[in-house]
């Protein structure tokens, strides 16, 4: 058996600073890919107040929505996304504490609600029991 001398290979060195930078970019790309589309919807007066509190507390990484039959209360919401439901039924005057009116308002606005929730991975609904819209 003949002796073969080792093959000389050119050595390449990676700059130390380049590796962490590339790793950081990869981490950010993975984070973007794995980020869930989370929506928090405040329904009615109490739910809208809960959303306002979350926004004021600086909760990040979620899309906030306010949903109400009362157009005037909806205008006061800190949420960028607002949905008035049952506009024909209530004429923007609210459900008057009647849960049946709140149910009919949601049914009237079923398509708008579905469009608002489109593409969500998770939806959290904040509502108070005892009024009309959230109940």
Secondary structure, DSSP 8 states (H G I E B T S, - for coil): ---------------HHHHHHHHHHHHHHHHHHH---EEEEEEHHHHHHHHHHHHHTT--SSEEEEEESBHHHHHT---SEEEE--HHHHTTB--TT-HHHHHHHHHHTHHHHHHHHTT-SEEEEEE-SSSSS--
